[in-house]
Amino acid sequence: MMIISAEEGTKLGSSFVSSCCATAHKNNYKELLRGFFADNVSWKWSDGSEGKNTPNTLIDIMKNGWGKTASYCTHTKPFVCVDTENGMIVITFNLIANVNAGMAGVTNIVMNPATYILTVNKDKKIVRWDGIWNNKNEDALKALTKLGIDFPKVEGDQMLITREEGEAFAAKYLSAISNGFLDNSHAEKCRDFVADNVTWDWSDGTKGSGTYDEYHDVLSKSWGQMLASWIPVDPTVVVDTTNQIIAISFDVVANITGGLSDENNSMQLHHAFLVHLNKDHKVFKKSVFWDNNDATLQAFVSKIKAKLSTTTEEKQHAIRSRGKEVLMSGQ
């Protein structure tokens, strides 16, 4: 069942980010955001804020927290990936703010990339809001320190991975995944990036937990077998340095062949990864988002599955026929 269409999700996600930024001019979240939320909403952000309550409670937290730090806020055009089946909207953008606590004549421009993951119900109202960003952004820290404002702290308040390390990891990991699709060899190619035990959750409903080999066995028998190539295009990386979480948003160009040499079905699709790293900077939890109801994707996959099924039946028929010939000849 499709909870929200790609078009609806893109519109909702873009409008939500725009509304969040617009409130900085007057810090009136209640006025601008009331219509987005369900009667109860849960949230978890990179600054340590986490809870479940009414929208009014969440809005008060926003108003008395980040809403007091900036007098101006805008954003770049968001990249929006919609998981239509599960009602999840991944929005990635650069947030640009004047962090001056409302003080006239004070200018501290800060840019910080962020990823919001919104989960909506059947009424297309937000029931969960995950926010990922670098809570140790140097420019933000300097601006708040200058203003004498305590920066919101995460438990432990330690930078466990730098932004540069997270971005480098993302680039290498995407490259390894892309190379793995060339010959369905992810188990070999991704050894340096994935932990011995991992939990996974994909937009096609595939989810589970197990060993490194078990995870890659699932991949090799599904999309690893289906795709001849998988090329990420222009990824945007957001690094939560205190929680060791990396969000990666990108377009992917894939060729769906099912391993059949006479097939060539290239397409482009929005993707997003959310990976959690352990102390050794290896993935132990991974969510992958895409629109599994995309019409082009489903048409290509259905065509390949039908052809593979026919090919299998032909092979089985040939084996049965050969068996009968052997019996009849007495060999």
C-alpha positions as CSV (number, residue, x, y, z in Angstrom):
1,M,0.0,0.0,0.0
2,M,1.3,3.5,-0.9
3,I,1.0,5.8,2.1
4,I,2.1,8.9,0.2
5,S,3.0,9.5,-3.4
6,A,6.4,10.7,-4.5
7,E,5.0,14.1,-5.5
8,E,3.1,14.5,-2.3
9,G,6.1,13.6,-0.2
10,T,8.4,15.9,-2.1
11,K,6.0,18.8,-1.7
12,L,5.5,18.1,2.0
13,G,9.2,17.7,2.7
14,S,10.1,20.9,0.9
15,S,7.3,22.9,2.5
16,F,8.3,21.6,6.0
17,V,11.9,22.8,5.6
18,S,10.8,26.2,4.3
19,S,8.4,26.6,7.1
20,C,11.0,25.7,9.7
21,C,13.4,28.3,8.3
22,A,10.7,31.0,8.0
23,T,10.0,30.9,11.7
24,A,13.5,32.2,12.5
25,H,12.4,35.7,11.6
26,K,9.8,35.8,14.4
27,N,10.4,32.5,16.3
28,N,6.7,31.5,16.0
29,Y,6.8,27.8,15.2
30,K,3.3,27.4,16.5
31,E,1.9,29.6,13.7
32,L,3.8,27.9,10.9
33,L,4.1,24.3,11.9
34,R,0.9,23.4,13.6
35,G,-0.7,21.9,10.4
36,F,2.2,19.5,9.7
37,F,1.9,17.2,12.7
38,A,-0.3,14.4,13.9
39,D,-1.9,14.6,17.4
40,N,1.2,12.9,18.8
41,V,4.7,13.1,17.5
42,S,8.1,11.6,18.4
43,W,11.4,13.1,17.6
44,K,15.1,12.4,17.9
45,W,17.7,15.0,16.9
46,S,21.5,15.1,16.8
47,D,21.6,17.7,19.6
48,G,20.3,15.1,22.1
49,S,16.7,16.2,22.0
50,E,14.4,13.2,22.1
51,G,10.8,12.6,23.1
52,K,7.2,11.8,22.3
53,N,4.4,14.3,23.0
54,T,1.9,16.7,21.5
55,P,2.9,19.0,18.7
56,N,2.6,22.0,21.1
57,T,5.2,20.5,23.4
58,L,7.6,19.9,20.5
59,I,7.0,23.4,19.2
60,D,7.8,24.9,22.7
61,I,11.0,23.0,22.7
62,M,11.9,24.4,19.3
63,K,10.9,27.9,20.3
64,N,12.9,27.9,23.5
65,G,15.9,26.2,22.0
66,W,17.2,26.8,18.5
67,G,14.5,29.3,17.8
68,K,16.3,31.8,20.1
69,T,19.7,31.5,18.4
70,A,19.1,32.9,14.9
71,S,17.4,36.0,13.5
72,Y,17.6,34.8,9.9
73,C,17.5,31.4,8.4
74,T,17.3,30.0,4.9
75,H,18.2,26.8,3.0
76,T,19.4,25.5,-0.3
77,K,17.1,23.6,-2.5
78,P,16.4,20.4,-0.7
79,F,17.0,16.9,-2.1
80,V,13.9,14.8,-1.2
81,C,13.8,11.0,-1.3
82,V,10.3,9.6,-0.7
83,D,9.7,6.0,0.5
84,T,6.1,5.9,-0.6
85,E,5.5,2.4,0.8
86,N,6.5,3.2,4.3
87,G,5.5,6.9,4.4
88,M,9.1,8.2,5.0
89,I,10.5,11.4,3.6
90,V,14.2,12.0,3.6
91,I,15.1,15.7,3.1
92,T,18.7,16.9,2.8
93,F,19.7,20.5,2.5
94,N,22.2,23.2,3.6
95,L,20.9,25.3,6.4
96,I,22.2,28.9,6.4
97,A,21.5,31.1,9.5
98,N,22.6,34.3,11.1
99,V,23.4,33.1,14.7
100,N,23.0,36.3,16.7
101,A,20.4,35.5,19.3
102,G,18.3,38.3,17.9
103,M,20.9,41.0,18.6
104,A,20.7,43.9,16.2
105,G,23.8,44.7,14.2
106,V,25.4,41.2,15.0
107,T,26.2,39.0,12.1
108,N,27.5,35.4,12.4
109,I,26.6,33.5,9.3
110,V,26.7,29.7,9.7
111,M,26.1,27.0,7.2
112,N,25.5,23.4,8.3
113,P,24.1,20.6,6.2
114,A,21.2,18.6,7.7
115,T,19.0,15.7,6.9
116,Y,15.5,15.4,8.2
117,I,13.6,12.1,8.1
118,L,9.9,12.5,8.4
119,T,7.5,9.6,9.0
120,V,3.9,10.3,8.1
121,N,0.6,8.4,8.8
122,K,-2.1,7.6,6.3
123,D,-3.5,11.2,6.8
124,K,-0.1,12.5,5.6
125,K,0.6,14.0,9.1
126,I,4.1,13.7,10.6
127,V,4.3,11.2,13.5
128,R,8.1,11.1,13.7
129,W,10.9,13.6,13.0
130,D,14.5,12.5,13.0
131,G,17.1,15.3,12.6
132,I,20.7,14.6,11.6
133,W,23.4,17.3,11.6
134,N,26.8,18.1,12.9
135,N,26.2,19.4,16.4
136,K,29.9,20.3,16.6
137,N,29.9,22.7,13.6
138,E,32.9,25.0,14.3
139,D,31.3,28.2,13.0
140,A,28.1,27.6,15.1
141,L,30.3,26.9,18.2
142,K,32.3,30.1,17.7
143,A,29.1,32.2,17.2
144,L,27.3,30.8,20.2
145,T,30.4,31.1,22.4
146,K,30.8,34.7,21.3
147,L,27.2,35.4,22.3
148,G,27.6,33.6,25.6
149,I,25.1,30.9,24.8
150,D,25.6,27.3,25.8
151,F,25.6,25.0,22.8
152,P,23.1,22.2,23.1
153,K,25.1,19.1,24.3
154,V,24.7,15.5,23.5
155,E,25.3,13.0,26.3
156,G,29.1,12.5,26.6
157,D,29.6,15.6,24.4
158,Q,32.5,14.0,22.5
159,M,33.3,14.2,18.8
160,L,33.6,10.5,17.9
161,I,34.2,11.1,14.2
162,T,35.1,14.3,12.4
163,R,33.1,15.7,9.5
164,E,36.1,15.1,7.2
165,E,36.4,11.4,8.4
166,G,32.7,10.9,7.8
167,E,32.7,12.4,4.3
168,A,35.8,10.3,3.4
169,F,34.1,7.1,4.7
170,A,30.9,7.9,2.7
171,A,32.9,8.3,-0.5
172,K,34.8,5.1,-0.1
173,Y,31.8,3.1,1.0
174,L,29.7,4.2,-1.9
175,S,32.6,3.3,-4.3
176,A,32.8,-0.1,-2.8
177,I,29.1,-0.7,-3.1
178,S,29.2,0.5,-6.7
179,N,32.1,-1.8,-7.5
180,G,30.3,-4.7,-5.8
181,F,27.3,-4.4,-8.2
182,L,29.6,-5.0,-11.2
183,D,30.0,-8.7,-10.4
184,N,27.8,-9.2,-7.3
185,S,30.8,-9.2,-5.0
186,H,29.8,-7.0,-2.1
187,A,30.9,-9.5,0.5
188,E,34.4,-9.1,-0.9
189,K,34.3,-5.4,-1.6
190,C,32.7,-4.0,1.6
191,R,34.8,-5.9,4.2
192,D,36.5,-2.6,5.3
193,F,33.3,-0.8,5.9
194,V,30.7,-3.1,7.5
195,A,30.9,-4.6,11.0
196,D,30.9,-8.3,11.8
197,N,27.2,-8.0,12.9
198,V,24.8,-5.6,11.3
199,T,21.1,-4.6,11.3
200,W,19.4,-3.6,8.0
201,D,16.2,-2.0,6.9
202,W,15.4,-1.3,3.2
203,S,12.4,0.4,1.5
204,D,11.4,-2.8,-0.3
205,G,10.5,-4.4,3.1
206,T,13.8,-6.3,3.4
207,K,14.9,-6.1,7.0
208,G,16.8,-8.2,9.6
209,S,20.0,-8.6,11.6
210,G,22.8,-11.0,11.4
211,T,26.4,-11.5,10.6
212,Y,28.4,-9.8,7.9
213,D,28.1,-12.8,5.6
214,E,24.4,-13.2,6.3
215,Y,23.7,-9.5,5.4
216,H,25.7,-9.8,2.1
217,D,24.1,-13.1,1.3
218,V,20.7,-11.3,1.4
219,L,22.1,-8.6,-0.9
220,S,23.7,-11.0,-3.3
221,K,20.5,-13.0,-3.8
222,S,18.3,-9.9,-4.3
223,W,19.5,-6.5,-5.7
224,G,23.1,-7.8,-6.2
225,Q,21.7,-10.4,-8.6
226,M,19.3,-8.0,-10.2
227,L,21.6,-5.0,-11.0
228,A,24.5,-5.0,-13.4
229,S,25.6,-1.5,-12.3
230,W,24.8,1.0,-9.6
231,I,26.4,4.4,-9.8
232,P,25.8,7.1,-7.2
233,V,25.6,10.7,-8.5
234,D,26.6,13.8,-6.6
235,P,26.1,12.6,-3.1
236,T,25.4,15.0,-0.2
237,V,26.9,13.8,3.1
238,V,25.7,14.9,6.6
239,V,27.9,13.7,9.5
240,D,26.5,13.6,13.1
241,T,30.0,13.7,14.7
242,T,28.8,13.0,18.3
243,N,26.6,10.0,17.5
244,Q,28.6,8.6,14.6
245,I,25.7,8.7,12.2
246,I,26.1,9.5,8.5
247,A,23.3,10.4,6.2
248,I,24.0,10.2,2.4
249,S,21.5,11.5,-0.2
250,F,22.1,11.0,-3.9
251,D,20.7,10.0,-7.3
252,V,21.6,6.6,-8.4
253,V,21.9,5.4,-12.0
254,A,21.3,1.7,-12.2
255,N,21.1,-0.9,-15.0
256,I,18.6,-3.7,-14.2
257,T,19.5,-6.9,-16.1
258,G,19.1,-9.8,-13.7
259,G,22.4,-11.1,-15.1
260,L,21.0,-11.5,-18.6
261,S,23.4,-10.5,-21.3
262,D,20.7,-9.3,-23.7
263,E,19.0,-6.9,-21.2
264,N,19.8,-3.2,-20.7
265,N,17.4,-1.3,-18.5
266,S,19.0,1.9,-17.2
267,M,17.2,4.3,-14.9
268,Q,17.7,7.0,-12.3
269,L,16.2,7.1,-8.9
270,H,16.6,9.1,-5.6
271,H,18.3,7.2,-2.9
272,A,19.3,7.9,0.8
273,F,21.4,5.9,3.3
274,L,21.4,6.3,7.0
275,V,24.4,4.4,8.5
276,H,25.4,4.1,12.2
277,L,29.1,3.4,12.9
278,N,30.7,1.6,15.8
279,K,33.8,2.7,17.6
280,D,35.9,1.2,14.8
281,H,34.0,3.3,12.2
282,K,32.2,0.3,10.7
283,V,28.5,0.1,9.8
284,F,26.5,-1.8,12.3
285,K,23.1,-0.4,11.4
286,K,21.9,0.6,7.9
287,S,18.7,2.0,6.5
288,V,18.3,2.4,2.8
289,F,15.5,4.6,1.3
290,W,14.1,4.8,-2.2
291,D,10.7,4.8,-3.9
292,N,10.0,1.1,-4.4
293,N,6.7,1.9,-6.1
294,D,8.5,3.9,-8.9
295,A,6.7,2.9,-12.1
296,T,9.9,2.5,-14.2
297,L,11.6,0.5,-11.5
298,Q,8.7,-1.9,-11.1
299,A,8.3,-2.3,-14.9
300,F,12.0,-3.2,-15.3
301,V,12.0,-5.6,-12.3
302,S,8.8,-7.3,-13.4
303,K,10.1,-7.8,-16.9
304,I,13.4,-9.3,-15.7
305,K,11.7,-11.6,-13.1
306,A,9.3,-12.9,-15.8
307,K,12.2,-13.6,-18.2
308,L,14.2,-15.3,-15.4
309,S,11.2,-17.4,-14.5
310,T,10.8,-18.4,-18.2
311,T,14.5,-19.2,-18.5
312,T,14.4,-21.4,-15.4
313,E,11.4,-23.3,-16.6
314,E,13.1,-23.9,-20.0
315,K,16.2,-25.2,-18.2
316,Q,14.1,-27.5,-16.0
317,H,12.2,-28.8,-19.0
318,A,15.4,-29.5,-20.8
319,I,16.7,-31.4,-17.8
320,R,13.5,-33.4,-17.6
321,S,13.6,-34.2,-21.3
322,R,17.2,-35.3,-21.2
323,G,16.3,-37.6,-18.3
324,K,13.6,-39.2,-20.3
325,E,15.9,-39.7,-23.2
326,V,18.5,-41.4,-21.0
327,L,15.9,-43.7,-19.5
328,M,14.5,-44.7,-22.9
329,S,18.0,-45.4,-24.3
330,G,18.8,-47.5,-21.3
331,Q,22.0,-45.5,-20.6
